[in-house]
Amino acid sequence: MSAAYVQPTREGAGEVLTGGAALIRTFAWLEDLAIGAPVEDVKRIETTVAGADVFLPIEGVIDTEKECARLRKEMDKVEAEMHRVRAKLRNPQFLERAPADVVEKERAQDKELSDRLTKIGERLKMFGG
């Protein structure tokens, strides 16, 4: 059974989701869409989109070994990119010579990469990897 659990995070999102529930079920090939319902304590993928947290149960749907290998590979790529960005940010010449908006862009990218790394780690833990 394919199901999704949605927790609205923005004001008005619950009403929009409820109004479009049938359409969402159709396009997402879901048998069940629970809006605002408590999330079961099962292995799941979590994401946030359009003012709502979305939880998709994965038990019996995903090969956890392959998913862990894919996540480790993605983690390696993110760590390499984060190392590159942080090397720039530790370079005094870069900080002195680069325009402020470029330095800020690198800092924002560092934050984004750090957040991605955290989420990948959480997913790995969820799959037992």
C-alpha positions as CSV (number, residue, x, y, z in Angstrom):
1,M,0.0,0.0,0.0
2,S,1.5,3.3,-1.0
3,A,0.8,6.1,1.5
4,A,2.0,9.5,2.4
5,Y,1.6,11.5,5.5
6,V,1.6,15.3,5.3
7,Q,2.0,17.8,8.2
8,P,1.2,21.4,7.1
9,T,3.8,23.9,8.3
10,R,2.4,27.1,6.9
11,E,-0.9,28.8,7.6
12,G,-3.4,27.8,5.0
13,A,-1.4,24.9,3.7
14,G,-3.7,22.3,5.3
15,E,-6.8,23.7,3.5
16,V,-5.0,23.7,0.2
17,L,-3.7,20.2,0.7
18,T,-7.2,18.9,1.8
19,G,-8.8,20.6,-1.2
20,G,-6.3,19.0,-3.6
21,A,-6.0,15.6,-1.9
22,A,-7.7,13.6,-4.6
23,L,-5.5,15.2,-7.3
24,I,-2.4,14.6,-5.2
25,R,-3.3,10.9,-4.7
26,T,-3.8,10.5,-8.4
27,F,-0.6,12.2,-9.5
28,A,1.5,10.6,-6.8
29,W,0.0,7.1,-7.3
30,L,-1.0,7.0,-3.6
31,E,-3.7,4.8,-2.1
32,D,-3.7,6.9,1.0
33,L,-2.9,10.5,1.8
34,A,-3.2,11.5,5.5
35,I,-3.1,15.2,6.0
36,G,-2.4,16.4,9.6
37,A,-2.4,12.8,10.9
38,P,0.2,11.6,13.3
39,V,3.1,10.0,11.5
40,E,3.5,6.3,12.2
41,D,6.8,5.2,13.7
42,V,8.1,3.4,10.6
43,K,11.1,3.8,8.3
44,R,10.3,6.7,6.1
45,I,11.7,9.4,3.8
46,E,11.0,12.9,5.0
47,T,11.1,16.2,3.0
48,T,9.6,19.6,3.1
49,V,7.7,21.0,0.1
50,A,5.3,23.9,-0.4
51,G,4.6,24.6,3.2
52,A,4.3,21.0,4.4
53,D,6.4,18.2,5.8
54,V,5.9,15.0,3.7
55,F,6.6,11.5,5.1
56,L,6.7,8.5,2.8
57,P,6.9,5.0,4.4
58,I,9.6,2.9,2.6
59,E,9.3,-0.4,4.3
60,G,9.4,-3.1,1.6
61,V,9.6,-0.5,-1.1
62,I,13.3,0.4,-1.1
63,D,16.4,-1.8,-1.1
64,T,18.1,-0.4,2.0
65,E,21.6,-1.7,1.1
66,K,21.5,0.0,-2.3
67,E,20.1,3.2,-0.8
68,C,22.8,3.3,1.9
69,A,25.5,2.9,-0.8
70,R,23.9,5.7,-2.9
71,L,23.7,7.9,0.2
72,R,27.4,7.3,1.1
73,K,28.4,8.2,-2.4
74,E,26.3,11.4,-2.3
75,M,27.8,12.2,1.2
76,D,31.4,11.8,-0.3
77,K,30.5,14.3,-3.1
78,V,29.0,16.8,-0.6
79,E,31.9,16.5,1.7
80,A,34.4,17.1,-1.2
81,E,32.4,20.2,-2.3
82,M,32.2,21.5,1.3
83,H,36.0,21.0,1.7
84,R,36.5,23.1,-1.5
85,V,34.2,25.9,-0.2
86,R,35.7,26.0,3.2
87,A,39.2,26.1,1.8
88,K,38.2,29.3,0.0
89,L,36.6,30.8,3.1
90,R,39.8,30.1,5.1
91,N,41.9,31.8,2.5
92,P,42.7,35.4,3.7
93,Q,43.5,36.5,0.1
94,F,40.1,35.3,-1.1
95,L,38.3,37.1,1.8
96,E,40.2,40.3,1.1
97,R,40.0,40.4,-2.7
98,A,36.6,38.9,-3.5
99,P,33.6,41.1,-3.6
100,A,31.4,40.9,-0.4
101,D,28.5,39.3,-2.4
102,V,30.8,36.5,-3.7
103,V,32.1,35.8,-0.1
104,E,28.5,35.8,1.1
105,K,27.5,33.4,-1.7
106,E,30.3,31.0,-0.6
107,R,29.1,31.2,3.0
108,A,25.6,30.5,2.0
109,Q,26.8,27.5,-0.1
110,D,28.7,26.2,2.9
111,K,25.6,26.4,5.1
112,E,23.5,24.6,2.4
113,L,26.1,21.9,2.0
114,S,26.3,21.5,5.8
115,D,22.5,21.1,5.9
116,R,22.5,18.6,3.1
117,L,25.2,16.6,4.8
118,T,23.1,16.5,8.0
119,K,20.0,15.3,6.1
120,I,22.1,12.6,4.3
121,G,23.4,11.4,7.7
122,E,19.9,11.3,9.0
123,R,18.7,9.2,6.1
124,L,21.7,6.9,6.5
125,K,20.8,6.4,10.1
126,M,17.2,5.8,9.1
127,F,18.2,3.0,6.8
128,G,20.6,1.5,9.4
129,G,23.7,2.6,7.5
